[in-house]
Amino acid sequence: MGIPQGEIENTFERFYRVDKARSRETGGSGLGLHIAKSIMKLHKGEIKIISKEGVDTEVRLFFPI
């Protein structure tokens, strides 16, 4: 539920998890946003995260026209 502002840029790093208590058994490998950013870069697009800690997170994808 939400990502602290200081952690948002880190979420695009390989294997990074905001919640250090999570393990592979509880979900996620920490690769999803890294892969998404790589795909957006290949398409000359942009990916942005807007998050309110404790509330929600929104991921926006921008593609060139």
LUMRODO-794366 format. One record per residue: x, y negated, z negated of N, C-alpha, C in turn; residue number from 1. Coordinates in steps of 0.05 Angstrom, whole numbers, padded with zeros to 5 digits, always signed. Example, Ala and Ser with C-alpha at 12.3 -4.5 7.8 and 13.67 -1.06 7.14 Angstrom:
<recs>
((+00264, +00114, -00156), (+00246, +00090, -00156), (+00264, +00066, -00156), 1);
((+00257, +00045, -00142), (+00273, +00021, -00143), (+00258, -00001, -00157), 2);
</recs>
This chain:
<recs>
((+00017, +00024, +00000), (+00000, +00000, +00000), (+00017, -00025, +00000), 1);
((+00025, -00034, +00023), (+00040, -00058, +00026), (+00070, -00053, +00022), 2);
((+00086, -00070, +00034), (+00115, -00069, +00033), (+00125, -00095, +00022), 3);
((+00143, -00094, +00002), (+00155, -00119, -00008), (+00169, -00134, +00015), 4);
((+00167, -00161, +00015), (+00179, -00177, +00036), (+00208, -00171, +00041), 5);
((+00224, -00166, +00020), (+00252, -00161, +00023), (+00258, -00134, +00036), 6);
((+00239, -00117, +00038), (+00243, -00090, +00049), (+00234, -00087, +00078), 7);
((+00220, -00106, +00089), (+00207, -00103, +00116), (+00228, -00098, +00137), 8);
((+00250, -00113, +00139), (+00270, -00109, +00160), (+00283, -00081, +00157), 9);
((+00286, -00072, +00133), (+00298, -00045, +00128), (+00281, -00023, +00139), 10);
((+00255, -00027, +00141), (+00238, -00005, +00150), (+00243, +00005, +00178), 11);
((+00258, -00011, +00194), (+00265, -00003, +00221), (+00290, +00014, +00222), 12);
((+00304, +00017, +00200), (+00329, +00032, +00199), (+00322, +00062, +00198), 13);
((+00339, +00079, +00211), (+00334, +00107, +00210), (+00335, +00118, +00182), 14);
((+00316, +00136, +00176), (+00313, +00150, +00151), (+00307, +00132, +00127), 15);
((+00300, +00107, +00131), (+00294, +00089, +00109), (+00265, +00094, +00099), 16);
((+00263, +00094, +00073), (+00236, +00096, +00060), (+00234, +00075, +00039), 17);
((+00213, +00060, +00039), (+00209, +00039, +00019), (+00206, +00052, -00008), 18);
((+00189, +00073, -00010), (+00184, +00087, -00035), (+00205, +00109, -00038), 19);
((+00224, +00104, -00056), (+00246, +00123, -00060), (+00236, +00150, -00073), 20);
((+00213, +00149, -00084), (+00202, +00173, -00097), (+00191, +00193, -00077), 21);
((+00186, +00184, -00052), (+00175, +00202, -00032), (+00197, +00222, -00022), 22);
((+00188, +00245, -00016), (+00206, +00266, -00005), (+00194, +00277, +00021), 23);
((+00208, +00294, +00034), (+00197, +00306, +00059), (+00172, +00321, +00053), 24);
((+00169, +00332, +00030), (+00145, +00347, +00023), (+00120, +00329, +00021), 25);
((+00124, +00304, +00013), (+00102, +00286, +00009), (+00096, +00269, +00034), 26);
((+00112, +00273, +00055), (+00106, +00260, +00081), (+00128, +00241, +00090), 27);
((+00132, +00243, +00116), (+00150, +00224, +00130), (+00179, +00231, +00128), 28);
((+00193, +00225, +00150), (+00222, +00230, +00151), (+00237, +00203, +00152), 29);
((+00223, +00181, +00154), (+00236, +00155, +00156), (+00245, +00148, +00184), 30);
((+00234, +00161, +00204), (+00242, +00156, +00232), (+00221, +00142, +00248), 31);
((+00197, +00142, +00240), (+00175, +00132, +00257), (+00178, +00103, +00266), 32);
((+00183, +00084, +00248), (+00186, +00057, +00257), (+00211, +00052, +00272), 33);
((+00232, +00067, +00266), (+00257, +00064, +00282), (+00252, +00072, +00311), 34);
((+00238, +00094, +00315), (+00232, +00104, +00341), (+00213, +00084, +00355), 35);
((+00193, +00074, +00341), (+00174, +00055, +00353), (+00189, +00029, +00362), 36);
((+00208, +00020, +00346), (+00223, -00004, +00353), (+00240, +00001, +00378), 37);
((+00252, +00025, +00379), (+00269, +00032, +00402), (+00252, +00033, +00428), 38);
((+00228, +00044, +00426), (+00210, +00045, +00449), (+00202, +00017, +00458), 39);
((+00195, +00000, +00439), (+00187, -00027, +00445), (+00211, -00042, +00459), 40);
((+00235, -00038, +00449), (+00258, -00051, +00461), (+00262, -00042, +00490), 41);
((+00258, -00017, +00496), (+00260, -00007, +00523), (+00240, -00019, +00542), 42);
((+00217, -00027, +00531), (+00196, -00039, +00546), (+00197, -00070, +00545), 43);
((+00219, -00080, +00533), (+00222, -00109, +00530), (+00200, -00121, +00513), 44);
((+00190, -00106, +00494), (+00169, -00115, +00477), (+00180, -00121, +00449), 45);
((+00162, -00126, +00431), (+00170, -00133, +00404), (+00151, -00119, +00384), 46);
((+00161, -00112, +00361), (+00145, -00100, +00340), (+00148, -00117, +00315), 47);
((+00126, -00124, +00302), (+00128, -00140, +00277), (+00110, -00127, +00256), 48);
((+00119, -00130, +00231), (+00105, -00120, +00208), (+00096, -00143, +00192), 49);
((+00070, -00143, +00185), (+00058, -00163, +00167), (+00047, -00147, +00143), 50);
((+00057, -00154, +00120), (+00050, -00138, +00097), (+00046, -00155, +00072), 51);
((+00026, -00146, +00056), (+00021, -00158, +00030), (+00025, -00136, +00010), 52);
((+00045, -00139, -00007), (+00051, -00118, -00026), (+00027, -00112, -00044), 53);
((+00021, -00086, -00047), (-00002, -00078, -00063), (-00028, -00080, -00049), 54);
((-00029, -00090, -00024), (-00054, -00094, -00010), (-00054, -00077, +00016), 55);
((-00039, -00085, +00036), (-00040, -00070, +00062), (-00016, -00078, +00079), 56);
((-00013, -00063, +00101), (+00009, -00069, +00120), (-00003, -00067, +00148), 57);
((+00004, -00086, +00165), (-00005, -00087, +00192), (+00020, -00087, +00210), 58);
((+00020, -00069, +00230), (+00042, -00068, +00250), (+00031, -00078, +00276), 59);
((+00044, -00098, +00287), (+00035, -00110, +00313), (+00055, -00104, +00335), 60);
((+00045, -00096, +00358), (+00061, -00091, +00381), (+00056, -00112, +00402), 61);
((+00077, -00124, +00413), (+00075, -00144, +00433), (+00089, -00134, +00459), 62);
((+00074, -00133, +00480), (+00085, -00124, +00506), (+00086, -00148, +00525), 63);
((+00107, -00151, +00541), (+00108, -00173, +00560), (+00087, -00169, +00582), 64);
((+00077, -00190, +00592), (+00057, -00188, +00614), (+00071, -00189, +00640), 65);
</recs>
